[in-house]
Structure formats: structure tokens, C-alpha cells
Amino acid sequence: METSCRICSGPVKASIDLGDQPRGNAFPKSGELTDEFFYRLLVGMCDSCAMVQLMADIPQEVRYHDQYPYRASNSSVHSAHFTGVARRLMATELTGHDPFIVEIGCNDGVMLATIADSGVRHLGVEPSQEVAALARSKGIRILSRFFDEETASDIRAEHGPADAIFGANVIAHISHLDSVLKGVRTLLGPDGVFVFEEPYLGAVVEQTAFDLLYDEHSFVFSVSSIHAAARLFGLELVDAEPLAIHGGSMRYTLAQRGARPPAPAVADLLATERAQRLDQHATLEEFARRAERVRDDLTTLLRELRADGKRVAGYGAPAKITTVTNYCGIGTDLIPYVCDSTPAKQDRVVAGSHIPVVPPSVFLEDRPDYAVLFAWNHAEEIMAKESGFTGRWIVYVPEVRII
Ligand SMILES: [Zn+2]
């Protein structure tokens, strides 16, 4: 299968096929399983700009619904990270007279709360009504819309140019990224910066983190592809900084073209990516073969444990669990339930695989022999919290292991 690149219209060939998948964050109620939405999860790379992208076009309205359960503030590690981001932006970019910052997809306000508390002029753009309401309750100014060229023009007309635009774990979600970049160019002041953090292709490939591929991740960014995309829309990549969060992310800083000299890190990372062949189809094809091996190892292990009469549970129900369980064909026969502390996900099931999501108290009482760690990017935080767990952990990134 071949499609056109969402950024530059170049040819995109499918290199990774994770089969028919429902929406990663659907988490339907067990009584509402008759009409589940499925699409073919194919991922490819653009021949021209090297942008790695989802090949199916899933309507935005299908993807973001009012029950969107992800709450950025639920993880203490994430909360601390975003408080740090807010402080750094205030110290470096929001230092002029009456500065203005816009956050694209501000979720429950985990970053903007610190900015709002300091009295800095801000606007969170958040289309999901439920999380937007949580952000408003923290005193954050919210515009409930999708960010695109038109929204950016309207914001500029009402508030003036932005000194900083921020986005975390949201920019790679937006399939109309071309319109977002046009909007950024419109809204950003002459010396403003667009800073965004997203899961990094280099880390995804290195860890064989195939479960980071799901409907909401329209793209997996690399320094090479962001460098190319910025140029196409009159912007320039002026800095890039690797981050440990979410299992390996990159923080990109874009400015108006020619406004700021690029930091040495940009050229260094571009050279590293060329050496790692991150801009080559063959790299994705090799990744797909490693994902198949993880699938075979994980299902073999779970079947063996079931045959031995061992009790296995799942721990953590991030969107990733939807990709893994549907790709591997894991249902309640192999993992009877998964626990998750997010109330909005409890009493629901994982889409497609229909594994029930239960509160952590069930896990504590049940004391299973093994727990598959689906929220593997929070492994240290979870293992410290569950230090009383007497069973063993199963992880599958970068390969299947029992800890
Ligand atoms: Zn392209």
C-alpha cells in the first residue's frame, strides 16, 4: 500500500503492519461492544521528508471524544516534569513585557497551572471538553477548539503574537500537522519559539516499542523529519534535546526561519540519525520483524504460564495495551484483567481484546503470580509503588523478560 505524505505529499510506503486495530483509548463499556471501530494499523516513511506516519486516515471526531480518559497529571513523574518545563519557559522565553504563551492540547493543565499561578498571560487550546473543564477549574484560560491555521489566526487577532507555543505528547497526534505548522508561523512573534515534546523515533526503534503506534499517534518524529517539515512551512529547527520521559522523547524548538541561530545539537543529531539509518525504509522493516518476534515470545510465554496453572494479570492500561493485545491476539483467556488507577477507565474493557480494566485494589487482593507491565514507561515508579507485590513482572520492551 502507498499513500501521500501528510506534510510534503511525497510517496509513503507501508513498512509496518500491526493488523486490524480499534482506537487505542476507546475503552468501551462491556455492554457497548457491538459496533467497535477498526482500521488497519499500517505505518510508513515518506521517501522525500522521512516523516514516519500512520497510513490510515481516522476522522478526528472519531478519535477525540468527550470521554477521552488520559489525564496528564495522574503520574507524579509527569507532573514534576511539566512543572519544570513551565519554570524553564518562564525563565528563558517569557521574560519580556507582558509575555503570552499558548499551549496546544493542554490536557488537564499540568503545565499551564504553574504559568497561570505566576500571572503570566496564557491560553490553553484543548478540544476535549472533559479535560478542558479540569484545566479551567485550576484557573487556566481555555479555548475549546482544535489547533489549526484558522484557530491560530483567531488567537493572534484577539491576543496578539505568542512569545512561546508549547505542546507535549499532542503534536504528533494531529493528522493535519501541515495546518498546525502554518498556524504556528502565523501565531508566533518574530522571536517566538514553538517548543514541543514527542516520543522519539530513535527511541521507539531502539526499544522496538511497537505499542507506541496507535491511532492517536499520526506521526513518530525524528530530528530529520522535523528539520524538513519546519523548512517547508517557513520555520526552522533551532534546537533539539533528548528526554527520558515516555520511554524516550525529543524536545524540539522551532523559530521563524532565520530568527535564531540553530544550536550545535541540531547538526549533531542529524548526523547521528544518518549514521543510525533512521531515515531508511529498511530500518522500519527490521523493526517490524523484531515486533513479530516480541509478539511470538509474549504469546508463547503467556500460554506456557496458563498451561502451568499460573495466574497472570495486566498492570496499567495506557493506550499502548490496545495495540499490544490486539496485535498479539491476547484476550481474557491469557490475561483475565488489567488494573489501572484511572477511574475513567475502570468498569470498562480494552477495545478489541475486551480485557476488563479494574481498580488497583483488585490486583492487591488477587495477588497474581505474574503481572504484565503495560505501562512500561512508568516501570520504576510502578515497581517502587508496588514493592509489596510478591509475584513477578513481565515486560516486553525491548524484548520479553521476566523480572
Ligand atoms: Zn514527506
Boltz pocket constraint, residues with backbone or C-beta under 6 A from the ligand:
constraints:
  - pocket:
      binder: B
      contacts: [[A, 5], [A, 6], [A, 7], [A, 8], [A, 9], [A, 10], [A, 46], [A, 47], [A, 48], [A, 49], [A, 50], [A, 51]]
      max_distance: 6.0
